[in-house]
Amino acid sequence: MVLRLLGTFTFRTGHRLLPAIAVVVVALLGSFLSAADAKHDRHQAAREAVELVRQLGDDSFEVRQRATLRLARIGLPAKAALLAGLQVDDPEVRMRCRRVLAIVLDLDLKSRIEAFAADRDGREDHDLPGWDRYRQLVGSDATTRELFVEMQRAEADLLEAQAAAPDQVSPLMQARCEQLQQRAYGGNQAQRGQISLGSVAALFFVATHPDVTVSDQMISYLHTFSYQQSVQGAMRDAALAAPIRKLIGAWIAKPSGSPNAYQNFMLALQFDLREGLAPALAMLRDGGVQPHIAQYALLLIAKFGGRADLTAVAPFLADENLLGSLSINNKEVRTELRDVALAVAVHITGQDFATYGFEHLQKNPQMVFQPMTTGFGTPAKRAAAFKKWNEWLAAQPKDAAPAEVGPAAEAAPAPAAPAVPAPKAPSR
């Protein structure tokens, strides 16, 4: 970093412009945080820095270069003088102040990250960007601290930008997602690399901030990154799984009006995160949800919901939108959204799928059942299943029957649960 930033300073020899990477820069790397510099009186160093910034505009290259290197060695006590130097008229002074300040801040952050990592008991405040919000959201035990260190090492710029101006961090996050996407999935397979757990965790953490706007594209990126080996491996680790689940759970629970929010439902199903239930219920109750999205919201109710959530399921018991069809034993099995809704209703009321004629239903540990396997081979079989549901409803005591079950779920409460209009079997 120091060589890259300072190596762009130049001086004239004859008529040629040569790079000024002085040998002393190498010494700077080794001595930046040396014992001598650590004991340097901060106030005296700050006063010295003011004079050194003035020397950055000296006519002599040697004077300018010595002042530059000395400012970098002083480090953080020179920050105020360097910031002031950014406001002067001389463009070279501004340039040198900007680059030295970048070095100072970069090395200071790295020093604080390492000090934080060494302070396993959290005895001191290391002023790392995002830590206060992170520990409130995830925790502060040894494992969560180690994950935070990984996040800082992988995405320090992004975390610092979020802490400074969360409402302006979206373009930086978008660019970083695109960069990581290219690294993991672009080019030929031999050149692809894994995305670190620190990077993925930092992206989810930044995305959870209420003031950070996340685009539809970024939602897709986050969903894709969750399948990285680093994340999948962490989810199988007894210690690491807890903080990762909290981060992704907080992201899923964040309100979103995006049509791509259904990908968060898939994350909730994949990682068994109850945080997906509330946004699923909200989406179903708001109405206007597309059938392919509604099926995943319904599956979350099947997995985490109960009888009280039948009011959200009820409108979809009459939804005839076709989700798709399967060919089983050379016979077509058509699946409509109402079939998925009925299977969910049967499940959360503790009934047996077989008694409803779900002869093709395949159970699934993540989704309770595969939604496409809830279909029926004939309209008559579908009509029989819904007739069975209505009979079950009629047999329930009034004080125990699920309230407001049916197409008019949003209407005023009825004294008894209205039946679902059963699909009619075709007349012969």
Secondary structure, DSSP 8 states (H G I E B T S, - for coil): -HHHHHTT-EEEETTEEEE---THHHHHHHHTT-HHHHTS-HHHHHHHHHHHHHHTT-S-HHHHHHHHHHHHHH-GGGHHHHHHHTTSS-HHHHHHHHHHHHHHHHHHHHHHHHHHHH-TT--S----TTHHHHHHHT--SHHHHHHHHHHHHHHHHHHHHHHH-GGG-HHHHHHHHHHHHHHHHSS-GGG-----HHHHHHHHHHHHSTT----HHHHHHHHHHTTSHHHHHHHTSTTTHHHHHHHHHHHHHS----GGGHHHHHHHHHHT-GGGHHHHHHHHHH----HHHHHHHHHHHHHH--GGGHHHHGGGGG---EEEEEEETTEEEEEEHHHHHHHHHHHHTT--GGGGT-TT--EETTTEE-GGGG-BSSHHHHHHHHHHHHHHHHHS-TTTS-TT-STTTTSS--SS------------
